[in-house]
Every structure is written in structure tokens, then in C-alpha cells.
Amino acid sequence: MSTIAYGTPRLRLTSRGRTVFSVLAAIPVIAIALLVGPNVLGAQATSTGGTGEFTYVSVAPGQSLWQLAAEVAPQADPREVVADILKLNNLSSADLQPGQELAIPAQYAG
């Protein structure tokens, strides 16, 4: 008499089973994305903001940003004032045009 050896049964998934398995596998990935996702963007809008009021100055012919910084904040380090003015006005360089209006940070306006 011969004996029939049965191997380990293979797992067979129906299309419904594959769908359920996929959904169950995706739940942790979606949960992690929802928890981490908002923090990946960096800056977040908040309801607490500044006043939005600045002092504006007009650039005189031949005036440099360094000279302007020394005039508006003689007590401060001109390098910091120049950097703050560049950042506030979204300028990529220190090149100025006569008549150009520049916003001065509130801590230097006096």
C-alpha cells in the first residue's frame, strides 16, 4: 500500500481576499502619512501674526544698502540690518535703484 504525502497547503486568495489584505496593509501607511505629513511642510500658518506695519524709506541716488542700514539703525551692526532688510523685502541682491521703496524692520524703525 502506498501512502499519499500531503505537503503544506498553499494559501489561495480570492479577489475579495486580496482586496481585504491590501486595505489592511495600507492602513498603517495611511496612518503614518497623516501623522507625519503636516509636519513635513515646515512653516504652518497661524492665527497669531504681526501687525503688518512697516516704515518705508525711499532710496536716494547713489545710496547703498550699507549706507541705508547705517542711517536707519546707527546703534546696530550694519551687517545684521542689511540682512534683515534683504529678507523683509525679499531681495536677492543688495543692488538698489534710486526711488526704490524699502520696508524697514520694526526693530530698526524709529
Contact map, one row per residue, 1 for C-alpha under 8 A:
11100000000000000000000000000000000000000000000000000000000000000000000000000000000000000000000000000000000000
11110000000000000000000000000000000000000000000000000000000000000000000000000000000000000000000000000000000000
11111000000000000000000000000000000000000000000000000000000000000000000000000000000000000000000000000000000000
01111100000000000000000000000000000000000000000000000000000000000000000000000000000000000000000000000000000000
00111110000000000000000000000000000000000000000000000000000000000000000000000000000000000000000000000000000000
00011111100000000000000000000000000000000000000000000000000000000000000000000000000000000000000000000000000000
00001111100000000000000000000000000000000000000000000000000000000000000000000000000000000000000000000000000000
00000111110000000000000000000000000000000000000000000000000000000000000000000000000000000000000000000000000000
00000111111000000000000000000000000000000000000000000000000000000000000000000000000000000000000000000000000000
00000001111100000000000000000000000000000000000000000000000000000000000000000000000000000000000000000000000000
00000000111110000000000000000000000000000000000000000000000000000000000000000000000000000000000000000000000000
00000000011111000000000000000000000000000000000000000000000000000000000000000000000000000000000000000000000000
00000000001111111100000000000000000000000000000000000000000000000000000000000000000000000000000000000000000000
00000000000111111100000000000000000000000000000000000000000000000000000000000000000000000000000000000000000000
00000000000011111110000000000000000000000000000000000000000000000000000000000000000000000000000000000000000000
00000000000011111111000000000000000000000000000000000000000000000000000000000000000000000000000000000000000000
00000000000011111111100000000000000000000000000000000000000000000000000000000000000000000000000000000000000000
00000000000011111111110000000000000000000000000000000000000000000000000000000000000000000000000000000000000000
00000000000000111111111000000000000000000000000000000000000000000000000000000000000000000000000000000000000000
00000000000000011111111100000000000000000000000000000000000000000000000000000000000000000000000000000000000000
00000000000000001111111110000000000000000000000000000000000000000000000000000000000000000000000000000000000000
00000000000000000111111111000000000000000000000000000000000000000000000000000000000000000000000000000000000000
00000000000000000011111111100000000000000000000000000000000000000000000000000000000000000000000000000000000000
00000000000000000001111111110000000000000000000000000000000000000000000000000000000000000000000000000000000000
00000000000000000000111111111000000000000000000000000000000000000000000000000000000000000000000000000000000000
00000000000000000000011111111100000000000000000000000000000000000000000000000000000000000000000000000000000000
00000000000000000000001111111110000000000000000000000000000000000000000000000000000000000000000000000000000000
00000000000000000000000111111111000000000000000000000000000000000000000000000000000000000000000000000000000000
00000000000000000000000011111111100000000000000000000000000000000000000000000000000000000000000000000000000000
00000000000000000000000001111111110000000000000000000000000000000000000000000000000000000000000000000000000000
00000000000000000000000000111111111000000000000000000000000000000000000000000000000000000000000000000000000000
00000000000000000000000000011111111110000000000000000000000000000000000000000000000000000000000000000000000000
00000000000000000000000000001111111110000000000000000000000000000000000000000000000000000000000000000000000000
00000000000000000000000000000111111111000000000000000000000000000000000000000000000000000000000000000000000000
00000000000000000000000000000011111111100000000000000000000000000000000000000000000000000000000000000000000000
00000000000000000000000000000001111111110000000000000000000000000000000000000000000000000000000000000000000000
00000000000000000000000000000001111111111000000000000000000000000000000000000000000000000000000000000000000000
00000000000000000000000000000000011111111100000000000000000000000000000000000000000000000000000000000000000000
00000000000000000000000000000000001111111100000000000000000000000000000000000000000000000000000000000000000000
00000000000000000000000000000000000111111100000000000000000000000000000000000000000000000000000000000000000000
00000000000000000000000000000000000011111111000000000000000000000000000000000000000000000000000000000000000000
00000000000000000000000000000000000001111111000000000000000000000000000000000000000000000000000000000000000000
00000000000000000000000000000000000000001111100000000000000000000000000000000000000000000000000000000000000000
00000000000000000000000000000000000000001111110000000000000000000000000000000000000000000000000000000000000000
00000000000000000000000000000000000000000011111000000000000000000000000000000000000000000000000000000000000000
00000000000000000000000000000000000000000001111110000000000000000000000000000000000000000000000000000000000000
00000000000000000000000000000000000000000000111110000000000000000000000000000000000000000000000000000000000000
00000000000000000000000000000000000000000000011111000000000000000000000000000000000000000000000000000000000000
00000000000000000000000000000000000000000000011111100000000000000000000000000000000000000000000000000000000000
00000000000000000000000000000000000000000000000111110000000000000000000000000000000000000000000000000000000000
00000000000000000000000000000000000000000000000011111000000000000000000000000000000000000000000000000000000000
00000000000000000000000000000000000000000000000001111100000000000000000000000000000000000000000000000000000000
00000000000000000000000000000000000000000000000000111110000000000000000000000000000000000000000000000000010000
00000000000000000000000000000000000000000000000000011111000000000000000000000000000000000000000000000011110010
00000000000000000000000000000000000000000000000000001111100000000000000000000000000000000000000000000011110010
00000000000000000000000000000000000000000000000000000111110000000000000000000000000000000000000000001111000000
00000000000000000000000000000000000000000000000000000011111000000000000000000000000000000000000000001111000000
00000000000000000000000000000000000000000000000000000001111100000000000000000000000000000000000001111100000000
00000000000000000000000000000000000000000000000000000000111110100001000000000000000000000000000111111100000000
00000000000000000000000000000000000000000000000000000000011111100000000000000000000000000000000001100000000000
00000000000000000000000000000000000000000000000000000000001111100000000000000000000000000000000011100000000000
00000000000000000000000000000000000000000000000000000000000111110000000000000000000000000000000001000000000000
00000000000000000000000000000000000000000000000000000000001111111011000000000000000000000000000101000000000000
00000000000000000000000000000000000000000000000000000000000001111111000000000000000000000000011100000000000000
00000000000000000000000000000000000000000000000000000000000000111111100000000000010000000000011100000000000000
00000000000000000000000000000000000000000000000000000000000000011111110000000110010000000000000000000000000000
00000000000000000000000000000000000000000000000000000000000000111111111000000000000000000000000000000000000000
00000000000000000000000000000000000000000000000000000000001000111111111100000000000000000000000000000000000000
00000000000000000000000000000000000000000000000000000000000000001111111111000100110000000000000000000000000000
00000000000000000000000000000000000000000000000000000000000000000111111111010100000000000000000000000000000000
00000000000000000000000000000000000000000000000000000000000000000011111111000000000000000000000000000000000000
00000000000000000000000000000000000000000000000000000000000000000001111111000000000000000000000000000000000111
00000000000000000000000000000000000000000000000000000000000000000000111111110100100000000000000000000000000110
00000000000000000000000000000000000000000000000000000000000000000000111111111100000000000000000000000000000000
00000000000000000000000000000000000000000000000000000000000000000000000011111000000000000000000000000000000000
00000000000000000000000000000000000000000000000000000000000000000000010011111101100000000000000000000000000000
00000000000000000000000000000000000000000000000000000000000000000000000001111111100000000000000000000000000000
00000000000000000000000000000000000000000000000000000000000000000100110011011111110000000000000000000000000000
00000000000000000000000000000000000000000000000000000000000000000100000000001111111000000000000000000000000000
00000000000000000000000000000000000000000000000000000000000000000000000000011111111100000000000000000000000000
00000000000000000000000000000000000000000000000000000000000000000000100010011111111110000000000000000000000100
00000000000000000000000000000000000000000000000000000000000000001100100000000111111111000000000000000000000000
00000000000000000000000000000000000000000000000000000000000000000000000000000011111111100000000000000000000000
00000000000000000000000000000000000000000000000000000000000000000000000000000001111111110000000000000000100000
00000000000000000000000000000000000000000000000000000000000000000000000000000000111111111000000000000111100000
00000000000000000000000000000000000000000000000000000000000000000000000000000000011111111111110000000000000000
00000000000000000000000000000000000000000000000000000000000000000000000000000000001111111110000000000000000000
00000000000000000000000000000000000000000000000000000000000000000000000000000000000111111110000000000011100000
00000000000000000000000000000000000000000000000000000000000000000000000000000000000011111110000000000110000000
00000000000000000000000000000000000000000000000000000000000000000000000000000000000001111111000000000000000000
00000000000000000000000000000000000000000000000000000000000000000000000000000000000001111111110000000000000000
00000000000000000000000000000000000000000000000000000000000000000000000000000000000001000111110000000000000000
00000000000000000000000000000000000000000000000000000000000000000000000000000000000001000011111000000000000000
00000000000000000000000000000000000000000000000000000000000000011000000000000000000001000011111100000000000000
00000000000000000000000000000000000000000000000000000000000000011000000000000000000000000000111110000000000000
00000000000000000000000000000000000000000000000000000000001000111000000000000000000000000000011111010000000000
00000000000000000000000000000000000000000000000000000000001010000000000000000000000000000000001111110000000000
00000000000000000000000000000000000000000000000000000000011111100000000000000000000000000000000111110000000000
00000000000000000000000000000000000000000000000000000000011110000000000000000000000000000000000011111000000000
00000000000000000000000000000000000000000000000000000000011000000000000000000000000000000000000111111100000000
00000000000000000000000000000000000000000000000000000001111000000000000000000000000000000000000000111110000000
00000000000000000000000000000000000000000000000000000001111000000000000000000000000010001000000000011111000000
00000000000000000000000000000000000000000000000000000111100000000000000000000000000010011000000000001111100000
00000000000000000000000000000000000000000000000000000111100000000000000000000000000010010000000000000111110110
00000000000000000000000000000000000000000000000000000110000000000000000000000000000110010000000000000011111110
00000000000000000000000000000000000000000000000000001110000000000000000000000000000000000000000000000001111110
00000000000000000000000000000000000000000000000000000000000000000000000000000000000000000000000000000000111111
00000000000000000000000000000000000000000000000000000000000000000000000110000000100000000000000000000001111111
00000000000000000000000000000000000000000000000000000110000000000000000110000000000000000000000000000001111111
00000000000000000000000000000000000000000000000000000000000000000000000100000000000000000000000000000000001111
